[in-house]
Amino acid sequence: MGLFSLFTREIAIDLGTANTVILHDNKVVVDEPSIIAINSRTKSVAAVGKKALMMEGKTGEGGEIYTVRPLRNGVIADFQPTELMLREFIKMTNTKHSFITPAMKMIICIPSGITEVEERAVRESAEQAGAKEVRLIYEPMAAAIGSGIDVLGANGNMIIDIGGGTSEVAVIALGNIASKKSVQVAGDKLNSDIKDFMRREHNLDIGIPTAEQIKINVGAAITQLDNPPSDYEVYGRDLVHGIPRSVMINYQEIATALNNSINSIEDAVMQALNVTPPELSADIFKTGIYLAGGGSLLRGLDKRINKITQLPVHVVDDPLRAVARGTAIALKNIDKFESLTKY
């Protein structure tokens, strides 16, 4: 360990709408849902991450504890809860030195369609949480780096990062994003679609955590799968009688429920392809499309995108952490990737 590293703690943060992942020394030290529980009486933090998630939907109106998801559509919606949540997550990194408090150097990924105001909110939240130096990197660029794509090379590559709040489509070459499209349709919207479907088709009221479990267990993008998942039992409140009830659902129902949102993602992909320079289009024809982010795990999504684009579609290794992994690689090799980040 060099002398400089004693006085500097470098961490990479994927501050996502659904989950926050923090890496230190190339190791995942925090992987928690982006949610915070606050005591309304004392204004103190009651819980963050998984513990706060267990409280969501169970606090009741007027209760002393309430939960907040401070990021929406990939950006900060509530500044103070974000700062508090980030502070607590940083405490979880367990990288404090016994005799000094090192300065923190952070690199945080941001959506490619972010505004200057939203960008400033991310930077200020990190600084308030203790960062002395903050760099930002666009999510699709981080996802590409984390997927092993040569982002500095001349060959063009298309990557689709489907996160919690946004789906980012980008064509990358020579360290630049040549064409891009960002839509606010991703994991959270899919959960909302499932929740609405259960109310409409089954008269069953469910919470977002239950919708997330439905998506994980029987979520699909197409109605004909080679290896379909087993039917899934869903518990909720009957909207007619007001009593608890369960219902069995299958993947075909969920594929129907998610169809419109997936259409929006497909439209974003086609729009990005339509404005891609022809030489880069030729590269993509050979290399295909790379899928990253939690949404890429939706059953049959790769086949559906392949059908509309007629291009090979590859789901990257460990897609859930591709953005976080790429952010950490960019931080560790900042001399190489400095031009891809911004202060």
RABEL-V232642 format. One record per residue. N is the residue number from 1. RES is the residue in one letter. SS is DSSP state (hx for helix, st for strand, lp for the rest). Layout:
n: <N | N>
res: <RES | RES>
ss: <SS | SS>
//
This chain:
n: <1 | 2 | 3 | 4 | 5 | 6 | 7 | 8 | 9 | 10 | 11 | 12 | 13 | 14 | 15 | 16 | 17 | 18 | 19 | 20 | 21 | 22 | 23 | 24 | 25 | 26 | 27 | 28 | 29 | 30 | 31 | 32 | 33 | 34 | 35 | 36 | 37 | 38 | 39 | 40 | 41 | 42 | 43 | 44 | 45 | 46 | 47 | 48 | 49 | 50 | 51 | 52 | 53 | 54 | 55 | 56 | 57 | 58 | 59 | 60 | 61 | 62 | 63 | 64 | 65 | 66 | 67 | 68 | 69 | 70 | 71 | 72 | 73 | 74 | 75 | 76 | 77 | 78 | 79 | 80 | 81 | 82 | 83 | 84 | 85 | 86 | 87 | 88 | 89 | 90 | 91 | 92 | 93 | 94 | 95 | 96 | 97 | 98 | 99 | 100 | 101 | 102 | 103 | 104 | 105 | 106 | 107 | 108 | 109 | 110 | 111 | 112 | 113 | 114 | 115 | 116 | 117 | 118 | 119 | 120 | 121 | 122 | 123 | 124 | 125 | 126 | 127 | 128 | 129 | 130 | 131 | 132 | 133 | 134 | 135 | 136 | 137 | 138 | 139 | 140 | 141 | 142 | 143 | 144 | 145 | 146 | 147 | 148 | 149 | 150 | 151 | 152 | 153 | 154 | 155 | 156 | 157 | 158 | 159 | 160 | 161 | 162 | 163 | 164 | 165 | 166 | 167 | 168 | 169 | 170 | 171 | 172 | 173 | 174 | 175 | 176 | 177 | 178 | 179 | 180 | 181 | 182 | 183 | 184 | 185 | 186 | 187 | 188 | 189 | 190 | 191 | 192 | 193 | 194 | 195 | 196 | 197 | 198 | 199 | 200 | 201 | 202 | 203 | 204 | 205 | 206 | 207 | 208 | 209 | 210 | 211 | 212 | 213 | 214 | 215 | 216 | 217 | 218 | 219 | 220 | 221 | 222 | 223 | 224 | 225 | 226 | 227 | 228 | 229 | 230 | 231 | 232 | 233 | 234 | 235 | 236 | 237 | 238 | 239 | 240 | 241 | 242 | 243 | 244 | 245 | 246 | 247 | 248 | 249 | 250 | 251 | 252 | 253 | 254 | 255 | 256 | 257 | 258 | 259 | 260 | 261 | 262 | 263 | 264 | 265 | 266 | 267 | 268 | 269 | 270 | 271 | 272 | 273 | 274 | 275 | 276 | 277 | 278 | 279 | 280 | 281 | 282 | 283 | 284 | 285 | 286 | 287 | 288 | 289 | 290 | 291 | 292 | 293 | 294 | 295 | 296 | 297 | 298 | 299 | 300 | 301 | 302 | 303 | 304 | 305 | 306 | 307 | 308 | 309 | 310 | 311 | 312 | 313 | 314 | 315 | 316 | 317 | 318 | 319 | 320 | 321 | 322 | 323 | 324 | 325 | 326 | 327 | 328 | 329 | 330 | 331 | 332 | 333 | 334 | 335 | 336 | 337 | 338 | 339 | 340 | 341 | 342 | 343>
res: <M | G | L | F | S | L | F | T | R | E | I | A | I | D | L | G | T | A | N | T | V | I | L | H | D | N | K | V | V | V | D | E | P | S | I | I | A | I | N | S | R | T | K | S | V | A | A | V | G | K | K | A | L | M | M | E | G | K | T | G | E | G | G | E | I | Y | T | V | R | P | L | R | N | G | V | I | A | D | F | Q | P | T | E | L | M | L | R | E | F | I | K | M | T | N | T | K | H | S | F | I | T | P | A | M | K | M | I | I | C | I | P | S | G | I | T | E | V | E | E | R | A | V | R | E | S | A | E | Q | A | G | A | K | E | V | R | L | I | Y | E | P | M | A | A | A | I | G | S | G | I | D | V | L | G | A | N | G | N | M | I | I | D | I | G | G | G | T | S | E | V | A | V | I | A | L | G | N | I | A | S | K | K | S | V | Q | V | A | G | D | K | L | N | S | D | I | K | D | F | M | R | R | E | H | N | L | D | I | G | I | P | T | A | E | Q | I | K | I | N | V | G | A | A | I | T | Q | L | D | N | P | P | S | D | Y | E | V | Y | G | R | D | L | V | H | G | I | P | R | S | V | M | I | N | Y | Q | E | I | A | T | A | L | N | N | S | I | N | S | I | E | D | A | V | M | Q | A | L | N | V | T | P | P | E | L | S | A | D | I | F | K | T | G | I | Y | L | A | G | G | G | S | L | L | R | G | L | D | K | R | I | N | K | I | T | Q | L | P | V | H | V | V | D | D | P | L | R | A | V | A | R | G | T | A | I | A | L | K | N | I | D | K | F | E | S | L | T | K | Y>
ss: <lp | lp | hx | hx | hx | hx | hx | st | st | st | st | st | st | st | st | lp | lp | lp | st | st | st | st | st | st | lp | lp | st | st | st | st | st | st | st | lp | lp | st | st | st | st | lp | lp | lp | lp | lp | st | st | st | st | hx | hx | hx | hx | hx | lp | lp | lp | lp | lp | lp | lp | lp | lp | lp | lp | st | st | st | st | lp | lp | st | st | lp | lp | st | st | lp | lp | hx | hx | hx | hx | hx | hx | hx | hx | hx | hx | hx | hx | hx | lp | lp | lp | lp | lp | lp | lp | lp | lp | lp | lp | st | st | st | st | st | st | st | st | lp | lp | lp | lp | lp | hx | hx | hx | hx | hx | hx | hx | hx | hx | hx | hx | hx | hx | lp | lp | st | st | st | st | st | st | st | st | hx | hx | hx | hx | hx | hx | hx | hx | lp | lp | lp | lp | lp | lp | lp | lp | lp | lp | st | st | st | st | st | st | lp | lp | lp | lp | st | st | st | st | st | st | st | lp | lp | st | st | st | st | st | st | st | st | lp | lp | lp | hx | hx | hx | hx | hx | hx | hx | hx | hx | hx | hx | hx | hx | hx | hx | hx | lp | st | st | lp | lp | hx | hx | hx | hx | hx | hx | hx | hx | hx | hx | hx | lp | st | lp | lp | lp | lp | lp | lp | lp | lp | lp | lp | lp | st | st | st | st | st | st | st | lp | lp | lp | lp | lp | st | st | st | st | st | st | lp | hx | hx | hx | hx | hx | hx | hx | lp | hx | hx | hx | hx | hx | hx | hx | hx | hx | hx | hx | hx | hx | hx | hx | hx | lp | lp | lp | hx | hx | hx | hx | hx | hx | hx | hx | hx | hx | lp | st | st | st | st | lp | hx | hx | hx | hx | lp | st | lp | hx | hx | hx | hx | hx | hx | hx | hx | hx | lp | lp | lp | st | st | st | lp | lp | lp | hx | hx | hx | hx | hx | hx | hx | hx | hx | hx | hx | hx | hx | hx | lp | hx | hx | hx | hx | hx | hx | hx | st | st | lp>
//
